Amino acid sequence: MSNFFERVNENPIIAAINELNLLDEALASPCESMFLLTGNIFNLKEIAHRVKAKDKGLYIDIDLIDGFSKDTWGLEYIVKNIYPHGIITTKENLVWLSKDLGAFTILRLFILDSISLEKGIQSINSTRPHAVEIFPGIMPKITNKIYAETNIPIITSGLIMEMEDVAESLKAGAVAVSTNNKSLWYRE
């Protein structure tokens, strides 16, 4: 589990792969970790093999992989047969199950308003994932508030458009920033 934190300490920018044509560029980038936001039952094993062959961390968003049911069986298959470094999900029950299966868990939250913020904090405090990914990632005050109220490491994501957004997120206390913006994978 500390492997994730070692990787983001080395490079806090995570390559978010939302289209398979980004995979080669992500693997060639200095990013130490990959968030896989696409794929299906037929190509997931090959993608995982390619990421691991480059010694990069692979974190699979179970909610976005096609061909798997978004339930306990699909999750168990991925954890026990694909062997990702971690699981990302918006579903509390899959956070619990991921933890039971010994997987590193990232709870993904969409913060749309004060109600979703409060419900998100409650969800974090009840499930206690290893990390939380919050959307949109350009809300330093919210990043700081969520961390202060949960003491769970925060990853920011969504609407990260320039290096200033990355710097602001990290300054607000995020441990990492996930982005599909290829130009940001090469931190300067």
Secondary structure per residue as TSV (DSSP state, phi and psi in degrees):
chain	resnum	aa	ss	phi	psi
A	1	M	-	360.0	-34.5
A	2	S	H	-68.4	-16.8
A	3	N	H	-55.2	-41.2
A	4	F	H	-59.2	-48.2
A	5	F	H	-69.1	-33.3
A	6	E	H	-64.5	-42.4
A	7	R	H	-64.4	-47.0
A	8	V	H	-73.7	-22.1
A	9	N	H	-69.1	-36.7
A	10	E	H	-68.2	-44.8
A	11	N	-	-150.6	109.8
A	12	P	-	-77.2	0.5
A	13	I	E	-96.4	124.9
A	14	I	E	-105.8	129.9
A	15	A	E	-77.8	117.3
A	16	A	E	-93.1	118.1
A	17	I	E	-102.9	99.3
A	18	N	S	-103.2	-3.8
A	19	E	S	-140.9	135.0
A	20	L	G	-61.8	-24.7
A	21	N	G	-69.8	-8.1
A	22	L	G	-88.0	-11.8
A	23	L	H	-59.9	-48.7
A	24	D	H	-60.6	-42.5
A	25	E	H	-65.6	-39.9
A	26	A	H	-63.5	-41.9
A	27	L	H	-66.8	-31.4
A	28	A	H	-82.2	-14.1
A	29	S	S	-76.9	167.7
A	30	P	S	-77.0	-1.0
A	31	C	-	-61.2	133.5
A	32	E	S	-87.7	-19.4
A	33	S	E	-131.0	148.6
A	34	M	E	-125.6	132.6
A	35	F	E	-101.6	113.0
A	36	L	E	-88.2	113.6
A	37	L	-	-112.8	16.1
A	38	T	-	-152.9	170.1
A	39	G	-	125.9	175.4
A	40	N	B	-151.9	178.0
A	41	I	T	-57.4	-27.7
A	42	F	T	-86.4	-28.8
A	43	N	T	-112.4	-2.4
A	44	L	H	-62.6	-42.3
A	45	K	H	-64.3	-41.9
A	46	E	H	-65.5	-42.9
A	47	I	H	-59.9	-46.9
A	48	A	H	-59.6	-42.6
A	49	H	H	-61.1	-44.4
A	50	R	H	-64.4	-41.7
A	51	V	H	-65.9	-45.4
A	52	K	H	-68.9	-31.5
A	53	A	H	-64.1	-25.8
A	54	K	T	-92.3	6.5
A	55	D	T	57.7	42.0
A	56	K	-	-108.6	154.2
A	57	G	E	-79.4	134.6
A	58	L	E	-115.3	119.9
A	59	Y	E	-122.9	116.5
A	60	I	E	-100.7	127.0
A	61	D	E	-81.7	99.5
A	62	I	G	-60.7	-27.1
A	63	D	G	-71.5	-19.8
A	64	L	G	-109.5	1.2
A	65	I	-	-87.6	125.4
A	66	D	B	-79.8	147.9
A	67	G	T	89.6	-5.4
A	68	F	S	-110.6	141.2
A	69	S	-	-72.6	146.5
A	70	K	S	-88.6	53.8
A	71	D	S	-134.8	-166.1
A	72	T	H	-64.1	-36.5
A	73	W	H	-68.8	-43.9
A	74	G	H	-62.5	-43.9
A	75	L	H	-63.4	-46.8
A	76	E	H	-60.9	-40.6
A	77	Y	H	-60.4	-46.7
A	78	I	I	-63.2	-46.4
A	79	V	I	-63.5	-43.7
A	80	K	I	-88.4	-13.1
A	81	N	I	-121.0	-26.1
A	82	I	I	-98.6	-29.5
A	83	Y	-	58.8	54.1
A	84	P	-	-70.4	165.3
A	85	H	S	-75.9	-18.4
A	86	G	E	-172.0	168.6
A	87	I	E	-120.8	137.3
A	88	I	E	-113.6	136.4
A	89	T	E	-159.0	156.0
A	90	T	S	-94.0	-6.9
A	91	K	-	-98.0	122.5
A	92	E	H	-57.9	-42.5
A	93	N	H	-62.7	-33.1
A	94	L	H	-77.3	-24.9
A	95	V	H	-64.7	-48.3
A	96	W	H	-58.2	-48.6
A	97	L	H	-64.8	-41.7
A	98	S	H	-57.6	-45.2
A	99	K	H	-62.9	-41.9
A	100	D	H	-61.1	-32.5
A	101	L	T	-83.3	-0.5
A	102	G	T	84.1	14.0
A	103	A	-	-88.3	148.3
A	104	F	E	-68.9	132.1
A	105	T	E	-120.3	137.9
A	106	I	E	-124.0	118.4
A	107	L	E	-88.0	124.8
A	108	R	E	-96.4	127.1
A	109	L	E	-124.9	138.1
A	110	F	E	-105.8	114.8
A	111	I	-	-97.9	103.0
A	112	L	-	-100.3	-28.0
A	113	D	S	-163.9	-176.0
A	114	S	H	-65.8	-29.2
A	115	I	H	-68.8	-46.5
A	116	S	H	-67.0	-29.7
A	117	L	H	-64.1	-49.6
A	118	E	H	-65.5	-41.9
A	119	K	H	-65.3	-37.1
A	120	G	H	-62.8	-44.5
A	121	I	H	-62.5	-41.0
A	122	Q	H	-62.0	-42.9
A	123	S	H	-62.6	-43.9
A	124	I	H	-60.7	-47.6
A	125	N	H	-67.1	-27.6
A	126	S	H	-84.4	-36.3
A	127	T	H	-91.2	-27.4
A	128	R	-	50.2	59.2
A	129	P	-	-66.9	170.6
A	130	H	S	-73.4	-29.4
A	131	A	E	-154.5	164.7
A	132	V	E	-128.1	135.5
A	133	E	E	-108.2	123.0
A	134	I	E	-113.1	143.2
A	135	F	E	-122.8	143.2
A	136	P	S	-72.4	156.6
A	137	G	S	-84.7	5.9
A	138	I	-	-102.9	35.0
A	139	M	-	-123.1	78.4
A	140	P	H	-55.7	-39.5
A	141	K	H	-63.4	-39.1
A	142	I	H	-71.2	-40.5
A	143	T	H	-55.8	-48.5
A	144	N	H	-63.0	-43.8
A	145	K	H	-63.7	-45.7
A	146	I	H	-62.5	-44.0
A	147	Y	H	-64.4	-43.1
A	148	A	H	-60.7	-34.9
A	149	E	H	-91.4	-10.5
A	150	T	H	-125.5	-25.3
A	151	N	-	58.3	31.3
A	152	I	-	-108.9	134.3
A	153	P	-	-57.3	139.3
A	154	I	E	-109.9	137.1
A	155	I	E	-115.7	129.9
A	156	T	E	-99.9	150.5
A	157	S	E	-159.1	156.0
A	158	G	S	89.6	124.6
A	159	L	S	64.6	20.5
A	160	I	-	-80.0	106.0
A	161	M	-	-109.1	-24.3
A	162	E	S	-147.1	168.0
A	163	M	H	-61.1	-27.4
A	164	E	H	-62.0	-37.2
A	165	D	H	-64.2	-40.0
A	166	V	H	-62.3	-49.7
A	167	A	H	-59.9	-43.0
A	168	E	H	-64.2	-40.2
A	169	S	H	-63.3	-46.6
A	170	L	H	-65.3	-38.6
A	171	K	H	-64.6	-32.3
A	172	A	T	-78.0	-5.9
A	173	G	T	114.5	-1.2
A	174	A	-	-65.4	143.4
A	175	V	S	-85.6	-19.3
A	176	A	E	-160.8	165.7
A	177	V	E	-131.3	127.8
A	178	S	E	-102.6	130.9
A	179	T	E	-150.2	147.5
A	180	N	-	-97.9	5.3
A	181	N	-	-77.6	102.0
A	182	K	G	-57.3	-33.8
A	183	S	G	-64.9	-25.4
A	184	L	G	-84.1	-11.9
A	185	W	G	-67.0	-21.2
A	186	Y	S	-105.4	80.0
A	187	R	-	-65.1	134.1
A	188	E	-	-117.4	360.0
